[in-house]
């Protein structure tokens, strides 16, 4: 039985990974500092995991938590482009310093592999679509720079110390348990919860910006493949994880209208600084080396997500 450490386990991606690793028969250790994660995301699995409230900035505690660990799924981060534009120091601490601490501790503890939640934001505003991993990165926000720095550290720890690392560039992940409560929340969590409440969503810019929105189950699947693929296929590498298609925000709003039954309008405000215009993944590399194929498409993922938020709001008000 392997012990898998999940950082950011109380986040919506980390908590989905924890459930999947438990189902796969792993022993799961999870850490979170609750800066963006939520206790309720792990409430129902708390008895099955070894949870520790640890901040990755605290190096001696990170060293301790890595003892006896076979694999790490590193999800802990402070996401959000606009949040990083407002506070680049915070973004750097939580996304870069924390990652370096984890890598040093993982190497000392002889961890077998670290899989890292990298971001599609690394591509920035380069015009070519779809985005391929061999394109020159062009990050345009502090968040994008920080996540890209994490990737480079991953590769450096493979090259310099032989620690097996894999970076998965997630493209705009959404799904159940994603926090809709912050102005920095992902657009789909914000739109769905507002529209279910009959409140007007806001589009920043003209709504023609497009995203490769990826349902969280695809991310869980890719992490499983990244953990189990032979080292010679994946160590030191970066892979896109997405659906391979894109949809603009105006069209997304129309799809959500149909799925939620919302009959109101959308409000437009000026574009956010640091925002990327278009994003879409080329999945050839992930297919070739990980055997990755997306398993859940946009509409099906949206339906599952909407159902989850509906049930949550019914539960909260009951
Ligand atoms: C970036 C990354 C994504 C992930 C994420 C973490 C890109 C292409 N994607 O997502 O992979 O790392 O950061 O935070 O860089 N918007 C509205 N109304 C709202 C909220 C957002 O119009 O109420 C717009 C926003 O301006 C942007 C789009 O929706 O154009 C998506 O925004 P987001 O915050 O959900 O994610 P994004 O693309 O910054």
Boltz pocket constraint, residues with backbone or C-beta under 6 A from the ligand:
constraints:
  - pocket:
      binder: B
      contacts: [[A, 79], [A, 80], [A, 81], [A, 118], [A, 119], [A, 120], [A, 121], [A, 122], [A, 170], [A, 171], [A, 172], [A, 173], [A, 183], [A, 184], [A, 185], [A, 186], [A, 187], [A, 188], [A, 190], [A, 191], [A, 202], [A, 203], [A, 204], [A, 205], [A, 209], [A, 210], [A, 211], [A, 249], [A, 272], [A, 275], [A, 276], [A, 278], [A, 279]]
      max_distance: 6.0
